[in-house]
Amino acid sequence: KQWYQRRVPITVGHLDFLEKLDEQQNNLDKLANCFLTKDSEEGFKLYDEYCRKVPESLELVNELLLDQTRKQFIVNCQMHLQHFFPLTEFLHRPIQRVLKYPLLLRDLQRHTNGTKYSSVVDNALDTITEVAVRINKVKRVQELYSKELVGWQGDHLLEYGILKLEDHFKVNGSKDNRYVFLFDSLLMITKPLKEGKYQYKSHLLSNEIAMTENVKGEMDSKFELINFNNKKEKSTDCDSALIPLL
């Protein structure tokens, strides 16, 4: 029931959207406008939340499949419908589908460049690209949390908002480079390991730190983070791209 409740809004929304696309397939500006309506905007927001819930849903489905009676029932349904992919595969389908829309619109953009349709197609592409970027950021955080991060004992990283930046940097007193993950409300410091993994070292909450770029006697690339909780200052070398985001 829980899996069904998560899947149905996406399915219904997509079927409605697909019907609108089919109706306008011979009218390029109206087809592109399908991506710009208020209903479509609200529908695309469902994908953000759906993507966040996929790991939990996969775990639920795998748990259900441990029951042989339920497993056989699902297999029988799949055979009857001639759906031979694993049930878990269908959980990924909505995300895979929405990530193909930018490809569709880029192709449409190439064929409408310089025509009266180009403006609305460009706007539609911008809109769906933003959706794809948000989804890919969520997928990146899920991958980091479930496969790459070692030693983190806190909440799921999605609880700290969007991943805004990740990059190498240096910390005073450490001979090795550190790797930083900057979220909306969290700055996480890790040590790069082999095979693409990261050892958690420390973290700072965004609402508990301040930053100054005026570090006495140091180069322009150095700044200090001040933690209000313990009053300790950390002097840090980092790419300047990080500074405006802290």
N, C-alpha and C positions, 0 to 999 in steps of 0.2 A: 504493500500500500504506500509506504514512504517513497519507494523508488518511483511508483506510478505517479504520485502527486508531484514529484520533481520533473518528470519527463513530459507530462501532458501539456502544461502551459507552453513549453517550447514547441511541441508538435503542432498544437492548434495554431499558435502564432505563425509558425512557418507555413502551414497549409494555407492560411489566409494570405500571407505575403506572396506565396507561389501563385495563387489564383490571380492576384493583382498583376504579377509579372506576365502571366500568360495572356491576360486581357490586353496588355499594352505591348506585346512583343513586336508589333508592326508600327509602333509609334514611339520613336526613340526618346523624345523629350519627356513624354508621360511615363515611359518605362524607367528612365533615370529618376523622375520625380517620386517613384514608388519608394526610393531610399530616403526621401527627404520629408515624408509626412510625419505628423505627430504620432500616429499609430506605429509607424515603423521605428521611430525613435524610442518609444516605450518598449516595443518588441525586442529591439537590439539590446536594451538594458537587461533583459532576462538572461541573455547569454553570459553576462558578467557573473551573475549569481549562480547560474547553472554550472559554469566552469569551476567556480569555487567549490561546488558541492560534488563534483565528479569523483574525487578520491573517496569521499565518505560513501557515495552510492556504490562504487566498485566494491568496497569492503562489505557493504550490505548484501549485494548480489552474491559475492563469493561465500558469504555466510549462509545464505539461503540454499546455495547449491550443495552444501554439505549434507543437507537432508535429501536422501535418495528419492523419496516420494516426490518432492518438489522438483528435483532435478529431472526426473523422468517425465513429469508433466510438462516442463519447459521444452524438453527434447521433442516430445510428441507434438507440441504446438508448432515448433520450428519445422518439423518434418511436414506437417499439414500445410503450412504456409510456404514451404520451400525456402525458408530462411536458414541458411547453413552456417552463418557466422555465429560465433559465440555471443551470448547475450551481453556480455561486458563490452563487446565491440560496438553495440548499438548506442552505448552511453557516450562514446566518442563522436558519433556521427554528426550531431548538431554542431559541435565545435568545428569539425573538419569542413562542414558545409559552409558555415558563415565565413570561414577563412578563404574560401574560394571566390567570394563575391568581389574582392578587390581585383582578382585576375580577370573576372568577367568585365568589370568596368574599365580596366586598363585597356582591354581589347576594344571595347566600345569607344574609348577615348581616342585610340589610334584611328578609328574609322570616321570619327566625327570632328577631328581637329580642324579648326578653321571654318566650321559650319555654324549654323544658327543653334545647333544642339550642344556645342562645345561647353558653354557655360554651365548648363544644368548637369551635364555629365561630369564635369570637373568637380562640382559641388557634391554630387553623389559619391564620387570616388573619395573625396576628402572625408566625408561622413563615415563611410564604411571602413576606410583605412584607420580612423580613430578607434572604431570598434575592434578591429583586428589587433591594433597595438595594445589595447587594454587587455584583451584576451591573452595575447602572447606574454604580457607582463605577469598575469596571474599564473599562467603555465610555468613561467620561469621560477616564480617563487615556490610553487608546489614542487618543482624538481629540486630546487635548492633544499627545501625543508625535508623532503622524503628520501633523497638519494645522496646529496653532496655535503650537507652540514653535519659535523661531528661534535658532540658534546653540548649542544644547546638543550637546555631543560625548560625553556619558557613556553609561552603559548605558540600556537601556529603563527608563522610569520605573516600570514594574510591579515591577522588581527592588527598589524602595525601599518596597514595601508599599502599604497603602491610602492614598488621598488623603483626609485628615481635614478639611482646610479650605483654602479659597482666598478671598483678600480683598485690598482695597487697603490700603496703609499708607505711612508716610513714613519716610525714613532721614535722619539728620543729614548735612548737607553736600550733599544732593540737592534741587534745586528742584522736581523732578517727583515725583509719586506713584510708588510701586513696587507691584507685584502679587505676593503671596506664595502659594506652593503648599506646603502642609505635608503631608508623607507620614510614615509610621511612622518612617523612618530618615533623612529628608532634609528640609531647609528650603531651598526654591529661591526666589530673588529675581529677578524679571523686570521689564521695563519694558513697559507696555501700548502696543501699536501699533494702527494702523488695521485694520479688517476682522477684529477679534477675534483678532489674533495677539499674541504676547508675545515680546519679545527677552530672551534669557537674559542675566543680569548676573553673578550669583554664586550660590553655594550653601554650605550648612553641613550636615555630617553630624550627626545628633542625638546620637550618642555622643561627639562632640567639642566640644559646647557646653554652657554653663551660662547661666542667666538670673537677673538680679536686677531687681526692681521698684523698688529704692531708689536712684533716680538723684538725686544731690544738686542741689537748686535747681530741680528740674523738676516738671512737673505729674504727676498720678497716672496719666495715660494713657501715660507714657513708661517704657520698660524698656531694659535693656542685655543684649546677647548677648555672651558671652565665648567666643572660639574658643581651645581649649587648644593647638592646633597652632602658631598664630602669636602668641598672647597679645594680639591686637588686640580692642578692645572696640567694638561698634557700638551707638550710642544710637538707639533706634527709637521712633517714635510709631505706635501701632496700636490698633485696636479691642480692647477688653478681652477679647472672646471668644477671641482667640488665646492669651492668656496661660496659661490652664490647660492648654493642649494642648502647650506647648513643653517 
